[in-house]
Amino acid sequence: MQQTAIFGPFFALMGLTLAVWIVLYARRIPFIRSLGDVDLSVPGEFARLSPASVSNPSDNFKNLFELPVLFYALALYLFATQQVDGAYVTASWIFVAFRVLHSAVHTTFNHVMLRFNLYLVSCLALLYIGGRAALGQLGA
């Protein structure tokens, strides 16, 4: 398998982050403009006033800088150490696909249990990638 195959899901996840960023500002800017003379410099005021349609994309964007950071690090590690194989690439695509689904739910109708289950599957895929890489590094 070509070692660069890991960069398909790597860049797809970056694309998701960019897409959520665009949605965030597409919703946030009109909302801010609609507020008029509200003093948003007061701590917590923006969060208090923001409806879910504005706050959820922001929360999701922040979430894309949590566990995905581990994915990026692992993908680079696997590439640098020439360990990319079909199982890693498949697990990476599963991770990304379920992150896409998670983001879609989070930024739209936000059904919490569905979102949690999507998140859980992505976490299990990442756990497989990280656990397998760690065991390989330890020689197990």
C-alpha distance (Angstrom), angle and dihedral (degrees) to the residues before:
residue distance angle dihedral
M1 . . .
Q2 3.78 . .
Q3 3.78 111.0 .
T4 3.80 90.4 -137.7
A5 3.83 90.0 66.3
I6 3.80 87.8 89.0
F7 3.80 89.1 67.0
G8 3.82 93.0 68.3
P9 3.81 93.3 72.1
F10 3.82 90.1 32.2
F11 3.80 92.8 61.2
A12 3.82 93.0 36.1
L13 3.81 88.5 60.4
M14 3.79 89.8 49.0
G15 3.81 87.5 51.6
L16 3.79 90.3 52.2
T17 3.79 90.3 51.3
L18 3.80 90.5 51.2
A19 3.82 91.4 47.8
V20 3.81 92.2 51.6
W21 3.80 89.6 47.0
I22 3.80 89.8 55.1
V23 3.82 91.7 48.1
L24 3.81 89.5 48.1
Y25 3.79 93.1 56.5
A26 3.80 94.6 37.2
R27 3.81 87.1 61.3
R28 3.80 100.3 31.9
I29 3.81 100.2 51.8
P30 3.84 96.4 52.7
F31 3.82 89.1 45.5
I32 3.80 92.5 52.0
R33 3.80 90.6 47.9
S34 3.81 90.0 51.4
L35 3.82 92.0 56.8
G36 3.76 95.9 71.5
D37 3.80 114.1 -167.9
V38 3.82 98.2 -2.5
D39 3.81 111.4 141.2
L40 3.81 102.9 -121.6
S41 3.80 92.1 176.9
V42 3.81 89.1 81.1
P43 3.84 106.3 101.7
G44 3.79 111.1 -104.2
E45 3.80 95.1 6.1
F46 3.79 95.5 112.2
A47 3.81 91.6 48.4
R48 3.81 91.1 47.4
L49 3.79 92.8 52.2
S50 3.81 98.7 40.3
P51 3.80 117.2 102.8
A52 3.80 118.9 -140.0
S53 3.80 90.6 -99.4
V54 3.82 87.3 64.5
S55 3.80 101.7 33.4
N56 3.82 98.9 44.2
P57 3.82 96.5 62.7
S58 3.81 88.0 48.2
D59 3.79 91.4 50.4
N60 3.80 90.7 47.0
F61 3.79 91.8 49.5
K62 3.82 89.6 54.0
N63 3.80 89.1 48.1
L64 3.81 89.7 56.4
F65 3.81 87.5 65.5
E66 3.79 95.0 54.9
L67 3.83 118.6 61.4
P68 3.81 93.8 6.0
V69 3.81 87.9 66.6
L70 3.81 87.4 65.6
F71 3.80 89.4 49.7
Y72 3.80 91.8 53.0
A73 3.81 91.2 48.8
L74 3.80 92.4 48.1
A75 3.81 92.9 47.3
L76 3.79 90.7 52.3
Y77 3.81 90.8 45.6
L78 3.81 91.9 51.0
F79 3.79 91.5 48.1
A80 3.82 94.3 46.1
T81 3.80 92.3 49.1
Q82 3.82 93.5 43.4
Q83 3.83 92.7 -122.1
V84 3.81 99.3 127.2
D85 3.80 110.6 130.8
G86 3.79 138.0 157.0
A87 3.80 94.5 -86.0
Y88 3.81 92.5 53.6
V89 3.78 92.7 46.2
T90 3.82 92.5 47.8
A91 3.80 91.7 48.4
S92 3.80 89.2 47.5
W93 3.80 92.1 53.5
I94 3.82 89.5 47.6
F95 3.81 89.2 51.6
V96 3.80 91.7 50.0
A97 3.82 95.2 42.9
F98 3.78 92.1 53.0
R99 3.81 91.0 45.3
V100 3.80 88.0 54.2
L101 3.80 90.7 50.4
H102 3.81 90.8 45.2
S103 3.81 91.0 52.0
A104 3.80 92.0 46.3
V105 3.80 91.3 54.1
H106 3.82 94.1 41.2
T107 3.81 94.3 51.5
T108 3.82 96.1 43.4
F109 3.80 126.8 29.1
N110 3.84 95.0 -8.9
H111 3.80 101.5 -150.8
V112 3.81 97.3 -174.5
M113 3.83 100.3 -151.5
L114 3.79 92.5 46.6
R115 3.79 89.6 47.7
F116 3.81 90.5 49.1
N117 3.80 92.4 51.4
L118 3.79 91.7 49.5
Y119 3.80 88.9 48.7
L120 3.81 90.6 49.0
V121 3.81 93.3 54.1
S122 3.81 90.7 49.3
C123 3.81 89.6 49.4
L124 3.79 91.6 51.3
A125 3.81 90.6 51.8
L126 3.80 89.9 50.0
L127 3.80 90.9 46.1
Y128 3.81 88.9 54.1
I129 3.82 91.7 50.4
G130 3.80 93.8 46.4
G131 3.78 96.2 39.9
R132 3.79 94.0 48.4
A133 3.81 91.6 46.5
A134 3.80 91.9 48.7
L135 3.80 92.7 48.2
G136 3.79 89.9 48.6
Q137 3.79 90.8 50.7
L138 3.80 90.7 49.8
G139 3.79 90.1 50.3
A140 3.80 94.4 -116.6
